[in-house]
Amino acid sequence: MLHILTVIALIVIGILLFELIIFFHEGGHFLTAKKSGVQVNEFALGMGPKLFSLKKGETTYSLRLFPIGGYCAMEGEDEESDNPRAFTNAKVWKRMIIIVAGAFMNIVLGLIMMFVLVVQSASFSSTTIDSFPQNSFSANCGLMAGDTITKINNYSIWAAQDMSFALATTKCKEVSGDSTVIYKQDCAIELCHLYVDMFDSKKYDEKTLDKVIKLLNEGCAKINTVTDKTEAKSVMDDYYAKMENAAGVKKYKIPEIEVKKTRLRYQTDVEVLRNGKNVILKDVQFYTYLKDGKDETPSVMMDFYVKPIEKNVGTVLQQTGIQTVSVARMVWSSLIGLAQGAFSIQDISGPVGAASAITQVASQGLEKSFLDAFNNILYMMMLISVNLGIFNMLPFPALDGGRFLFLLIEAIFKKPIPRKVEQIVNGVGLAILLLFMAAITVKDIWVLLPFGK
């Protein structure tokens, strides 16, 4: 019963946060319209039949049945009006501010949500490498402790989450399985396998464990620095024996390294700041694995640890700004990638897909605590708010960005676009958007069905 109530509470929180996003967006239009002297006929949260309404002055404030949107209805916004306070009769620069205000407030809300998330952190991740795990691929490709990563795959790295995004958009490649880099990776992995096998099969005291881990770290670090296969194999053989001796066992056979024609690797160029100088490292490989060892689709992960940033008032504010800008850049880069064909319709989600993703992250968070579930939902809502702010300002008909473009043309040529032309263009644009959203929604629903996966 408690679990059901918790789930219901999270659903309500999700709906309220979504309506908060709409409230900020439409509130931006509302406040700037009022300040500009434009008459606002209705300010509504939700769509469909009215649940509640209150008229104050010239404006009706209403709450509607379906929590899927809202609107700020201004006099003369979509029709002709002789009212001197109609939207179309306001100065063009005022109308431009009113149109932009919705997207601006979405970014502001994104900042607020990010602040709530950031202020809970004990410390923050930097973009400077602190150390590597034993089986790091990138360590034997030239990355070093102390490097500050500035670019991955030509994507500028400003915050730690930029690294994850850059790796996620890096393509997996077929590389030569006979290369020295691959051979070194396999040698380091074999030492790691030895460690796992040894300590899975027998319980060791803490002193012995520390000795073997120290040798494992030393051996892998040496393997990462060698320049040829023979030396890599020699180091592996040497530390195989040392680790066995430290654990007091003699049952493991030193393995031969299997050579394959090709391997799948996430590989790209990386630019780092090293000792005050920019250094470009070519063809750096990152840890590439198959999920559960069975999935044929490879995945990638960062195979290094970064230095922490101490938490204080300054770094909280700094990280709030940097991480919000980072999210905005990800959204913009994704839109560019979509236009360039780097992503397909399978990579896009609409309201149904977003709701499914929110449900998943909430469930994952709930396995730990209610706060984790709440923070996961809040992070998703922050993404949606920033996404809405950026997407809505694209210069496409029916979006705020399209309307802003018309106003910009009016400001330049000192003459408004004919209302009839604007209505036709926006109508066509709206029809295209609705068809696009319908296609995305059908795809999202199909994926959720058992036979659609």
Phi and psi in degrees as a GROMACS rama.xvg file:
@    title "Ramachandran Plot"
@    xaxis  label "Phi"
@    yaxis  label "Psi"
@TYPE xy
-63.0161  -39.0572  LEU-2
-63.5515  -41.4479  HIS-3
-62.9654  -43.403  ILE-4
-63.948  -36.8246  LEU-5
-64.9293  -43.9021  THR-6
-62.7208  -43.9359  VAL-7
-60.8499  -41.0864  ILE-8
-62.1458  -41.7037  ALA-9
-66.7064  -37.2561  LEU-10
-63.9075  -44.0364  ILE-11
-62.3166  -42.2656  VAL-12
-61.3358  -42.9292  ILE-13
-60.1935  -44.7593  GLY-14
-63.9968  -43.4156  ILE-15
-64.0804  -39.7602  LEU-16
-66.8788  -38.9011  LEU-17
-63.4464  -43.3795  PHE-18
-66.3517  -29.8327  GLU-19
-64.1773  -39.432  LEU-20
-60.4604  -45.9885  ILE-21
-64.8111  -41.2411  ILE-22
-59.8324  -44.607  PHE-23
-65.2024  -42.9351  PHE-24
-63.2903  -54.7624  HIS-25
-69.4595  -29.772  GLU-26
-63.7616  -33.3858  GLY-27
-62.3437  -46.1023  GLY-28
-61.3089  -44.0289  HIS-29
-61.4696  -52.1802  PHE-30
-63.4005  -44.2235  LEU-31
-70.6436  -32.3721  THR-32
-64.958  -45.8897  ALA-33
-61.1801  -44.7062  LYS-34
-66.2335  -26.3383  LYS-35
-89.4919  -0.276935  SER-36
82.8689  12.8998  GLY-37
-84.833  136.882  VAL-38
-77.3048  127.355  GLN-39
-106.048  118.316  VAL-40
-81.6264  -38.0484  ASN-41
-151.459  140.58  GLU-42
-120.074  114.547  PHE-43
-123.631  139.547  ALA-44
-108.439  128.101  LEU-45
89.2039  171.675  GLY-46
-128.49  166.656  MET-47
89.986  -157.818  GLY-48
-62.0197  147.756  PRO-49
-71.6567  134.478  LYS-50
-95.2956  -34.0177  LEU-51
-157.988  142.48  PHE-52
-147.832  151.947  SER-53
-145.342  127.617  LEU-54
-100.934  125.689  LYS-55
-129.54  113.075  LYS-56
67.3516  -129.42  GLY-57
-90.2396  -6.25962  GLU-58
-109.774  134.544  THR-59
-97.7737  126.198  THR-60
-103.556  123.136  TYR-61
-134.575  150.484  SER-62
-114.497  125.193  LEU-63
-111.864  165.193  ARG-64
-62.2432  -48.7201  LEU-65
-94.6679  118.013  PHE-66
-80.1615  59.2434  PRO-67
-123.327  13.9432  ILE-68
167.851  -153.626  GLY-69
171.106  176.23  GLY-70
-160.648  159.356  TYR-71
-122.099  100.205  CYS-72
-87.0916  110.744  ALA-73
-100.15  143.754  MET-74
-58.8194  129.769  GLU-75
72.4504  14.7973  GLY-76
-73.1242  -42.1453  GLU-77
-122.195  7.02773  ASP-78
-147.489  165.246  GLU-79
-68.6949  144.284  GLU-80
-152.542  137.156  SER-81
-89.6098  -1.8639  ASP-82
-64.3258  124.141  ASN-83
-61.5876  -18.4547  PRO-84
-99.621  15.6331  ARG-85
-69.3948  153.856  ALA-86
-55.8018  -43.5163  PHE-87
-68.6351  -17.4694  THR-88
-94.1635  -4.97899  ASN-89
-76.0928  155.368  ALA-90
-59.1997  147.385  LYS-91
-60.3129  -36.5623  VAL-92
-68.7574  -31.2776  TRP-93
-69.25  -40.9897  LYS-94
-64.5579  -35.9619  ARG-95
-64.083  -42.2222  MET-96
-63.8592  -43.4227  ILE-97
-59.7121  -43.7327  ILE-98
-66.1857  -41.753  ILE-99
-74.1249  -25.3126  VAL-100
-59.579  -34.8293  ALA-101
-61.6806  -50.2367  GLY-102
-64.4963  -39.2864  ALA-103
-59.2566  -43.9368  PHE-104
-68.176  -30.3111  MET-105
-63.1856  -39.8295  ASN-106
-67.0854  -40.6629  ILE-107
-59.6631  -45.3464  VAL-108
-63.3447  -38.7475  LEU-109
-58.5075  -41.1296  GLY-110
-62.1487  -43.5137  LEU-111
-63.5566  -46.3863  ILE-112
-62.7936  -40.9678  MET-113
-64.1146  -38.5675  MET-114
-59.9521  -44.027  PHE-115
-59.6215  -38.314  VAL-116
-73.1409  -45.2992  LEU-117
-66.4134  -40.0993  VAL-118
-65.6515  -18.1805  VAL-119
-81.4555  -15.8778  GLN-120
-73.4533  143.985  SER-121
-77.2614  -32.0309  ALA-122
-156.957  178.361  SER-123
-127.419  154.709  PHE-124
-87.2112  135.916  SER-125
-94.1349  -171.953  SER-126
-110.882  16.9614  THR-127
-103.587  127.944  THR-128
-70.8922  130.408  ILE-129
-97.8823  -47.9919  ASP-130
-162.344  178.196  SER-131
-126.704  146.397  PHE-132
-70.966  166.397  PRO-133
-60.6399  -35.606  GLN-134
-100.423  30.3555  ASN-135
-65.9262  130.916  SER-136
-81.0089  -42.0094  PHE-137
-66.2432  -25.0643  SER-138
-65.3631  -35.0909  ALA-139
-91.4319  12.1855  ASN-140
-111.856  8.17585  CYS-141
118.16  -16.2627  GLY-142
-68.5549  143.86  LEU-143
-133.591  153.252  MET-144
-60.5028  136.625  ALA-145
98.9564  -15.9546  GLY-146
-67.9134  134.381  ASP-147
-101.654  116.649  THR-148
-76.387  125.446  ILE-149
-111.278  -23.4561  THR-150
-150.624  140.482  LYS-151
-130.759  124.703  ILE-152
55.3551  37.2381  ASN-153
68.0523  13.2323  ASN-154
-99.9108  121.732  TYR-155
-64.3432  134.134  SER-156
-104.365  112.062  ILE-157
-108.232  -32.2194  TRP-158
-133.611  163.498  ALA-159
-58.8602  -36.9086  ALA-160
-69.1738  -19.1923  GLN-161
-63.128  -33.0667  ASP-162
-66.052  -42.1039  MET-163
-63.0055  -42.6796  SER-164
-65.1507  -44.1053  PHE-165
-62.1714  -40.2515  ALA-166
-69.2801  -37.852  LEU-167
-65.0128  -27.177  ALA-168
-97.9357  3.90799  THR-169
-81.1492  139.19  THR-170
-83.4153  140.931  LYS-171
-78.4818  137.827  CYS-172
-124.792  157.243  LYS-173
-85.7946  119.368  GLU-174
-118.489  164.224  VAL-175
-65.4286  124.339  SER-176
-77.0081  -7.549  GLY-177
-100.979  9.75027  ASP-178
-75.6726  158.536  SER-179
-62.8269  -37.8791  THR-180
-59.5639  -48.4909  VAL-181
-62.3158  -41.5247  ILE-182
-61.6189  -43.5008  TYR-183
-62.7244  -40.9341  LYS-184
-60.1168  -44.8929  GLN-185
-65.4591  -37.3568  ASP-186
-63.0316  -44.2232  CYS-187
-65.5069  -39.4082  ALA-188
-65.1453  -37.4289  ILE-189
-63.3605  -37.1974  GLU-190
-64.9603  -39.2936  LEU-191
-65.0983  -40.1268  CYS-192
-63.0221  -38.6502  HIS-193
-60.8627  -46.6544  LEU-194
-58.4463  -46.324  TYR-195
-62.9006  -45.9135  VAL-196
-62.4034  -42.1625  ASP-197
-63.0853  -44.4797  MET-198
-92.6247  -4.94777  PHE-199
-83.7259  -27.148  ASP-200
-94.3186  -15.1123  SER-201
-154.174  145.715  LYS-202
-87.5034  127.275  LYS-203
-115.734  153.652  TYR-204
-75.64  164.146  ASP-205
-61.0923  -36.3823  GLU-206
-64.1465  -43.7862  LYS-207
-66.1999  -41.8881  THR-208
-58.6514  -44.8043  LEU-209
-62.1295  -40.317  ASP-210
-61.8682  -46.0755  LYS-211
-68.5522  -40.6635  VAL-212
-62.9026  -40.0237  ILE-213
-62.498  -43.6434  LYS-214
-66.2043  -39.3107  LEU-215
-59.9988  -45.7622  LEU-216
-63.2342  -43.8827  ASN-217
-62.3326  -48.0792  GLU-218
-61.021  -46.626  GLY-219
-65.5214  -38.7336  CYS-220
-63.0732  -39.4566  ALA-221
-68.9318  -41.2747  LYS-222
-59.0408  -40.7875  ILE-223
-64.1708  -22.2856  ASN-224
-97.1436  -10.3331  THR-225
-75.3791  165.25  VAL-226
-114.159  -5.95376  THR-227
-144.263  164.889  ASP-228
-66.499  -40.6366  LYS-229
-59.9745  -44.3544  THR-230
-67.1014  -37.2208  GLU-231
-62.5261  -44.0387  ALA-232
-65.8841  -37.4998  LYS-233
-64.1339  -42.9482  SER-234
-64.5166  -43.4111  VAL-235
-60.722  -46.6615  MET-236
-59.6303  -44.0219  ASP-237
-60.7884  -47.021  ASP-238
-79.3083  -21.1912  TYR-239
-59.7117  -48.0418  TYR-240
-66.6763  -41.6495  ALA-241
-63.0669  -41.2692  LYS-242
-67.6541  -38.4946  MET-243
-64.3013  -44.4308  GLU-244
-61.6148  -42.2751  ASN-245
-63.8264  -32.7523  ALA-246
-90.22  -9.27638  ALA-247
73.513  36.4474  GLY-248
-127.81  157.921  VAL-249
-143.952  41.3742  LYS-250
-110.727  -2.97475  LYS-251
-99.3267  136.73  TYR-252
-93.143  129.372  LYS-253
-62.671  122.991  ILE-254
-79.8811  157.045  PRO-255
-91.6612  148.308  GLU-256
-86.8487  120.943  ILE-257
-75.1761  127.288  GLU-258
-100.123  123.941  VAL-259
-111.25  153.283  LYS-260
-61.4372  -47.2665  LYS-261
-137.035  159.783  THR-262
-134.377  152.504  ARG-263
-88.1109  127.321  LEU-264
-144.097  140.606  ARG-265
-81.7036  111.793  TYR-266
-133.173  132.517  GLN-267
-160.424  169.983  THR-268
-81.8854  144.984  ASP-269
-130.67  133.166  VAL-270
-106.978  131.612  GLU-271
-129.277  157.692  VAL-272
-99.2583  114.196  LEU-273
-127.786  117.425  ARG-274
53.4501  40.8305  ASN-275
81.7933  1.24715  GLY-276
-121.684  145.797  LYS-277
-79.0646  126.909  ASN-278
-124.402  129.249  VAL-279
-101.309  121.038  ILE-280
-102.517  122.049  LEU-281
-86.5292  141.94  LYS-282
52.3673  50.2036  ASP-283
-76.4214  131.4  VAL-284
-101.541  139.042  GLN-285
-111.687  159.087  PHE-286
-56.6811  117.565  TYR-287
-116.041  128.882  THR-288
-143.826  162.353  TYR-289
-101.639  129.57  LEU-290
-59.6612  127.404  LYS-291
60.5169  10.096  ASP-292
72.1776  4.1937  GLY-293
-120.559  -38.4892  LYS-294
-60.6146  129.346  ASP-295
-77.9142  -10.605  GLU-296
-88.0584  116.869  THR-297
-73.0245  153.673  PRO-298
-126.065  163.014  SER-299
-128.668  150.625  VAL-300
-144.885  153.457  MET-301
-68.5221  126.853  MET-302
-110.185  45.4918  ASP-303
-152.456  160.299  PHE-304
-104.633  144.585  TYR-305
-108.445  158.463  VAL-306
-73.5453  143.288  LYS-307
-79.5159  156.777  PRO-308
-110.058  126.732  ILE-309
-63.8549  141.525  GLU-310
-86.1592  126.05  LYS-311
-153.526  -179.414  ASN-312
-57.9176  -43.5522  VAL-313
-63.8455  -46.1524  GLY-314
-72.1783  -29.1476  THR-315
-63.3024  -47.372  VAL-316
-66.2964  -40.8657  LEU-317
-62.6497  -47.4455  GLN-318
-67.1045  -33.7718  GLN-319
-59.4494  -47.8866  THR-320
-67.1844  -48.4143  GLY-321
-63.2319  -44.3328  ILE-322
-70.3565  -33.2878  GLN-323
-68.0524  -43.8998  THR-324
-61.2149  -38.3482  VAL-325
-60.3074  -43.8201  SER-326
-63.6805  -42.8786  VAL-327
-60.912  -40.4825  ALA-328
-65.053  -39.1805  ARG-329
-61.8312  -43.8525  MET-330
-61.8872  -47.316  VAL-331
-64.3385  -43.7567  TRP-332
-64.0395  -35.9168  SER-333
-67.2132  -38.765  SER-334
-64.8555  -41.3891  LEU-335
-63.833  -43.7322  ILE-336
-61.2679  -37.2762  GLY-337
-64.483  -44.5677  LEU-338
-65.0677  -31.6038  ALA-339
-86.7647  -2.51294  GLN-340
86.6712  9.69128  GLY-341
-71.6237  -24.6087  ALA-342
-121.162  154.475  PHE-343
-110.123  178.573  SER-344
-62.6108  -22.9564  ILE-345
-66.7826  -22.3501  GLN-346
-89.0842  -2.16789  ASP-347
-105.909  141.259  ILE-348
-127.656  145.575  SER-349
-103.543  -158.428  GLY-350
-57.2169  -40.0731  PRO-351
-66.095  -45.6817  VAL-352
-63.7474  -39.5296  GLY-353
-64.3112  -42.7098  ALA-354
-62.294  -40.0361  ALA-355
-64.42  -42.5592  SER-356
-64.7257  -41.0707  ALA-357
-63.1988  -41.2195  ILE-358
-61.1292  -42.4911  THR-359
-64.7  -48.1606  GLN-360
-68.0388  -32.6752  VAL-361
-66.1858  -41.6909  ALA-362
-64.0879  -42.2778  SER-363
-62.8971  -42.4981  GLN-364
-66.6959  -35.3045  GLY-365
-67.0521  -22.0659  LEU-366
-63.9135  -24.538  GLU-367
-99.5075  -55.8321  LYS-368
-166.972  165.565  SER-369
-63.3304  -37.6276  PHE-370
-64.0441  -40.7434  LEU-371
-62.7193  -41.4588  ASP-372
-63.4099  -43.2844  ALA-373
-61.696  -45.5127  PHE-374
-63.9905  -36.7382  ASN-375
-63.6589  -42.7143  ASN-376
-64.8173  -42.9172  ILE-377
-61.2769  -40.448  LEU-378
-64.2894  -42.5408  TYR-379
-62.1525  -40.8951  MET-380
-67.4071  -34.9765  MET-381
-62.2531  -43.1133  MET-382
-60.8496  -43.8703  LEU-383
-64.1288  -41.5785  ILE-384
-62.8877  -48.0034  SER-385
-65.064  -41.0842  VAL-386
-59.7723  -45.7135  ASN-387
-62.1253  -42.3698  LEU-388
-60.4775  -43.0163  GLY-389
-76.1238  -48.4353  ILE-390
-60.7845  -39.6524  PHE-391
-68.2451  -17.5495  ASN-392
-98.4873  7.99812  MET-393
-64.8762  140.427  LEU-394
-74.9604  61.4528  PRO-395
-118.56  137.848  PHE-396
-52.6583  142.876  PRO-397
84.1073  -20.9232  ALA-398
-87.1716  162.801  LEU-399
-59.6571  -34.2566  ASP-400
-64.4312  -37.0939  GLY-401
-66.4639  -41.7359  GLY-402
-66.5128  -36.8168  ARG-403
-63.8571  -37.7262  PHE-404
-62.0397  -41.9967  LEU-405
-60.4066  -41.4957  PHE-406
-67.7163  -36.0321  LEU-407
-64.3321  -41.8094  LEU-408
-62.0317  -41.7359  ILE-409
-62.6384  -40.6809  GLU-410
-66.6898  -36.586  ALA-411
-73.6444  -46.103  ILE-412
-95.5476  1.21993  PHE-413
59.7634  27.2444  LYS-414
-150.801  127.711  LYS-415
-70.975  151.295  PRO-416
-64.5188  134.232  ILE-417
-51.7992  135.14  PRO-418
-55.5597  -40.3148  ARG-419
-61.1622  -43.7407  LYS-420
-62.8852  -44.6049  VAL-421
-61.492  -42.4067  GLU-422
-64.2679  -41.5833  GLN-423
-65.2846  -47.0424  ILE-424
-62.3314  -45.9758  VAL-425
-66.6628  -34.5906  ASN-426
-64.3338  -44.7529  GLY-427
-63.6091  -44.0651  VAL-428
-61.0719  -42.0653  GLY-429
-63.781  -41.4657  LEU-430
-61.5261  -41.9515  ALA-431
-63.9392  -43.5651  ILE-432
-62.8924  -41.8331  LEU-433
-65.4455  -40.9612  LEU-434
-64.0908  -41.4943  LEU-435
-62.7316  -46.2188  PHE-436
-64.9423  -36.4376  MET-437
-63.2952  -43.1779  ALA-438
-63.3159  -43.0122  ALA-439
-64.4645  -41.5235  ILE-440
-63.5099  -43.5586  THR-441
-60.356  -42.6047  VAL-442
-62.6413  -44.1747  LYS-443
-62.8105  -41.5533  ASP-444
-67.119  -40.4285  ILE-445
-60.131  -42.3627  TRP-446
-64.529  -33.2542  VAL-447
-73.197  -21.2593  LEU-448
-74.8507  146.929  LEU-449
-54.1295  -38.7746  PRO-450
-88.5771  0.986974  PHE-451
-96.5438  -6.07349  GLY-452
